[in-house]
Amino acid sequence: MKVSARSAVILIALALIGAAAGSGYVYWRLQPPPAPAQVIYGSGRIEADEVRVGLEVAGRLLENRAVEGQTLHAGDILARVDPSDYELQAARADAQRTAALRSASQIDAQIALAGHHAMTARADLDRYETLDRQGWVTAQRLDLVRNAYVATVDQAVVLKQQRAGADAQAQVAGKSLELARSQLGKTRLAVPLTGAVLERLAEPGEVVAAGQPIAVLANLATVKLKVFISERDLGKVRLGAPARLHVDAFPGQNFPARVARIDAQAQFTPRDVHMADERSRTVYGVTLEAPNPEGFLKPGMPADAWILWDAKLGWPVRLLAPE
């Protein structure tokens, strides 16, 4: 059976149309579904607040347990410096305090004796004054007795002043002892918070200054993610709005977050930021905060984020990142 040229052309055209329709259908099926209208998508990397920790006293570093990448828990001993000098300072202050207390005790005995002498001298003066009124003693003898009494009183006053000085020395030595013991306790550095070691900055054997950082920790209790949104979506985002994060390390799991900050100024889209609308040239940074009690989210992890701006519609069943 012969096929006319016109029929052949029609068959070819129908075949091409069918192929185009099939290709269009396949392309349509392969396209990701449109993003839910109630969420705004963003991406970035997990960040954490960095804490530079160091000893409050200077000395030669004996130990530094910071290992980069390791998680440390609050209260763990992180580092130690040589405590020898601080032990000597504490011992000296303790000895000075003991000596001042012993001196005060000795002066107390002298004060008691001076008081007894003053009472005796007062009794002698009373007796000689009576004899003087009766004309039995000379004025010179009475002056000698009166001067002896005044001397004993003056001696008691001087001893009491010395006692006050010894008390002051004991207090100063006691405060010096408290300071020395406090510094001695600071030769051991406890981890101030639970976090991951980002950097180790000092090695045993080095002499470190007071306050010199020896390690950098990341506070993993709460992590942050900064995403960028277009000006078109800026009016939809509110502080405290709920958000969800997703990282490749935990497929199928979303982490709750919230909007903690919205930048007040726009900036040009960073080169490493992927946005659904690539026509956006200026964007606004939005910082999300996520509780991280288990420490699953680590600094540097790439993450996808969705901000729920329309709470009435609620969260969609599936959250997909735009391709």
HELIX and SHEET records of a PDB file:
HELIX    1   1 ALA A    5  LEU A   30  1                                  26    
HELIX    2   2 SER A   84  ARG A  133  1                                  50    
HELIX    3   3 ALA A  139  GLY A  185  1                                  47    
HELIX    4   4 GLU A  231  LEU A  234  1                                   4    
SHEET    1   A 9 THR A  71  LEU A  72  0                                        
SHEET    2   A 9 GLY A 195  ARG A 200 -1                                        
SHEET    3   A 9 PRO A 213  SER A 230 -1                                        
SHEET    4   A 9 VAL A  39  GLY A  54 -1                                        
SHEET    5   A 9 PRO A 302  LEU A 308 -1                                        
SHEET    6   A 9 PRO A 242  VAL A 247 -1                                        
SHEET    7   A 9 PHE A 255  ILE A 262 -1                                        
SHEET    8   A 9 THR A 282  PRO A 291 -1                                        
SHEET    9   A 9 GLN A 267  PHE A 268 -1                                        
SHEET    1   B 4 ARG A 188  ALA A 190  0                                        
SHEET    2   B 4 ILE A  77  VAL A  81 -1                                        
SHEET    3   B 4 GLY A  59  ASN A  64 -1                                        
SHEET    4   B 4 VAL A 207  VAL A 208 -1                                        
END                                                                             
